[in-house]
Amino acid sequence: MAGQQVRGLGAKKIISIHALLEWAFRRECARLDFAEDGESILGYGYASMTAMILRHEQLGCRIDGGGRSEPHPDADAVAAAVSALPEARGGRRMAVWIAELARAGAVPDWMPDAAPRVYPVETHTNRYGIRAKTEDAARLGAHGWPMQSRRNRKGQIVQEAVLFCPVSVRPTVADIARARRSYLDWWGALHELRCSFQIYSGLSSFDVSCEMPPRAPWLKNVDGELLGG
């Protein structure tokens, strides 16, 4: 398994939080359970992710695995921790997304190599190939151009429309920024989970390492190496 090393026979395995999530949701088929999310635990108010992990271990709870063998207890603990992500880290919406990505063995689409490009809104095909459709710039009002006078081949003055090509920009800068903001939110949620398991453990077979996915894979130096990984 990626990011996983064995210290010795019978010892806990060192694993990254990303590999741990994929193991729990993809291999062990653990499921999220929001039934206790936000309830009081032993009178101490909101059930934080850490409290959920500890309660899960104390009670030996299992996430319902459906019509198959039960997931490993550590996979249940991982699912419980993800289910209890605080709202500051995306809450239930982020928990579901993390689980879906882990099951698919994927990371969020941060639109690698994306750049805004200009495309004609409409095109037409003639004997010369595909051409962009044009329109009269007068329809743009104050931002357009009125008809212009010109002398034709017969020497007559005629009024001729100034043509322009309506275009769209895809993807927009906002689209790219939104995708990368979502990636950073996902990364932050994984960091929260990593720190929680490192501090409070709760796993019988694994120790979570400091290894994380690249924080901003779109940032590279002149040699093409990742910055801020």
C-alpha positions in Angstrom: 0.0 0.0 0.0 1.3 3.5 -0.9 2.8 5.4 2.0 2.9 2.4 4.2 5.9 0.8 5.9 6.2 -1.9 8.5 8.4 -1.3 11.6 8.6 -5.0 12.5 6.8 -8.2 13.0 3.6 -7.5 14.9 4.2 -3.8 15.1 1.8 -1.1 13.9 2.2 -0.1 10.3 3.1 3.4 9.4 0.7 4.8 6.8 -0.2 8.2 5.4 -3.7 9.6 6.1 -4.5 9.5 2.4 -3.5 5.8 2.1 -5.4 5.1 5.3 -8.6 6.6 3.9 -8.3 4.6 0.7 -7.7 1.5 2.7 -10.7 2.1 4.9 -13.2 3.1 2.2 -11.9 1.3 -0.8 -10.6 -2.0 0.5 -12.6 -2.4 3.7 -15.7 -0.7 2.4 -16.4 1.2 5.6 -19.4 3.5 5.6 -20.1 6.9 7.0 -22.5 7.1 9.9 -24.0 10.5 10.9 -26.4 9.2 13.5 -24.5 10.6 16.5 -23.1 13.6 14.7 -23.6 16.7 16.9 -25.0 14.9 19.9 -23.8 15.3 23.5 -21.3 12.8 24.7 -21.2 12.2 28.5 -22.6 15.7 29.0 -19.7 17.6 27.4 -21.7 19.1 24.5 -20.8 18.9 20.8 -19.4 15.6 19.8 -16.0 16.6 18.3 -14.1 14.3 15.9 -11.7 13.4 18.7 -14.5 12.5 21.1 -16.2 10.4 18.4 -12.9 8.4 17.9 -12.5 7.9 21.6 -16.2 6.9 22.1 -16.0 4.5 19.1 -13.0 2.7 20.7 -14.6 2.6 24.1 -17.9 1.2 22.9 -16.5 -1.0 20.1 -19.0 0.4 17.6 -19.1 -0.9 14.1 -20.3 0.9 11.0 -23.0 -1.1 9.2 -21.2 -2.9 6.4 -24.3 -4.2 4.6 -24.4 -7.7 3.2 -20.7 -8.5 3.4 -18.1 -9.2 6.1 -17.6 -6.5 8.7 -14.9 -3.9 8.0 -11.7 -3.9 10.1 -12.2 -2.1 13.4 -9.7 0.5 12.3 -11.7 1.1 9.2 -14.7 1.8 11.4 -12.7 4.2 13.4 -11.6 6.0 10.3 -15.2 6.2 9.1 -16.3 7.6 12.4 -13.7 10.2 12.4 -14.6 11.3 8.9 -18.3 11.4 9.8 -17.5 13.7 12.7 -15.6 16.3 10.7 -16.4 19.8 12.1 -18.3 22.3 10.1 -15.1 24.4 9.9 -13.6 21.6 7.8 -16.7 21.1 5.6 -18.8 18.9 7.9 -21.0 16.2 6.3 -20.6 17.5 2.8 -16.8 17.2 3.1 -17.1 13.8 4.8 -19.1 12.4 1.9 -16.7 13.8 -0.7 -13.6 12.4 1.1 -15.3 9.0 1.2 -16.2 9.1 -2.5 -12.7 10.1 -3.5 -11.1 7.5 -1.3 -13.4 4.7 -2.8 -12.4 5.9 -6.3 -8.7 6.1 -5.4 -8.8 9.7 -6.6 -8.0 13.3 -5.5 -10.0 16.4 -6.2 -9.8 17.7 -9.8 -7.7 20.9 -9.4 -7.8 21.4 -13.2 -4.1 20.7 -14.0 -2.7 22.7 -16.9 -6.0 24.6 -17.2 -5.9 28.1 -18.6 -8.6 30.5 -19.8 -9.1 30.2 -23.6 -11.3 32.2 -25.9 -13.9 30.4 -28.1 -16.5 31.8 -30.5 -20.0 31.5 -29.2 -21.2 30.1 -32.5 -19.6 28.7 -35.6 -20.7 27.9 -39.1 -19.2 25.7 -41.9 -18.6 26.7 -45.5 -16.3 25.7 -48.3 -13.4 27.3 -46.4 -13.9 25.3 -43.3 -15.3 26.2 -39.9 -15.6 29.9 -39.3 -16.8 31.9 -36.3 -20.2 33.6 -36.7 -20.1 37.4 -36.6 -22.7 40.0 -35.6 -23.3 43.7 -36.1 -21.4 45.7 -33.5 -24.2 48.3 -33.4 -26.3 45.9 -31.2 -23.8 46.4 -28.4 -25.1 50.0 -28.0 -22.8 52.4 -26.3 -20.1 49.7 -26.3 -20.3 48.9 -30.0 -19.7 50.6 -33.3 -22.3 52.3 -35.5 -22.4 51.5 -39.2 -19.5 53.1 -41.1 -19.4 54.8 -44.4 -17.2 53.5 -47.2 -16.9 53.9 -51.0 -17.6 50.8 -52.9 -16.0 49.7 -56.3 -18.6 51.8 -58.2 -17.5 54.9 -56.3 -20.8 55.0 -54.3 -20.9 55.8 -50.6 -22.5 52.9 -48.7 -23.1 52.2 -45.0 -21.5 49.0 -43.8 -21.9 47.3 -40.5 -18.9 46.8 -38.3 -18.8 43.1 -37.5 -17.5 41.4 -34.3 -17.3 37.9 -33.1 -19.0 37.1 -29.8 -16.8 34.9 -27.7 -16.8 33.0 -24.4 -13.9 32.2 -22.1 -13.6 28.6 -20.8 -12.6 27.8 -18.2 -12.8 31.1 -16.5 -10.3 32.3 -13.9 -13.1 31.9 -11.3 -13.7 28.2 -12.4 -10.0 27.4 -11.9 -9.8 29.3 -8.6 -13.0 27.4 -7.4 -11.5 24.0 -8.2 -8.3 24.8 -6.4 -10.1 26.3 -3.4 -12.0 23.0 -3.2 -8.7 21.0 -3.4 -7.3 23.1 -0.5 -10.5 22.5 1.6 -10.0 18.7 1.0 -6.4 19.0 1.9 -7.3 20.9 5.1 -9.8 18.2 6.1 -7.1 15.5 5.6 -4.7 17.5 7.7 -7.4 17.7 10.5 -7.8 13.9 10.3 -4.1 13.3 10.3 -3.5 15.4 13.4 -6.4 13.9 15.2 -5.1 10.3 14.7 -1.6 11.3 15.5 -2.6 12.9 18.8 -5.3 10.5 20.0 -4.5 7.4 17.9 -7.5 5.2 18.3 -6.1 2.7 15.7 -4.9 -0.8 16.6 -2.9 -1.6 13.5 -1.7 1.7 12.1 0.3 4.8 13.1 -0.4 7.8 10.9 2.7 9.4 9.4 3.2 13.1 8.6 3.0 12.4 4.9 0.4 14.4 3.0 -0.7 14.9 -0.6 0.9 18.0 -2.2 -0.8 21.1 -0.7 -0.8 23.0 -3.9 0.2 20.8 -6.8 -0.3 23.6 -9.3 2.6 25.6 -7.8 6.0 24.5 -9.3 9.4 26.1 -9.5 11.4 26.6 -12.6 12.6 23.0 -12.6 9.0 21.8 -12.5 9.3 20.6 -8.9 6.3 21.0 -6.6 6.4 23.9 -4.1 4.6 23.7 -0.8 4.0 20.0 -0.9 
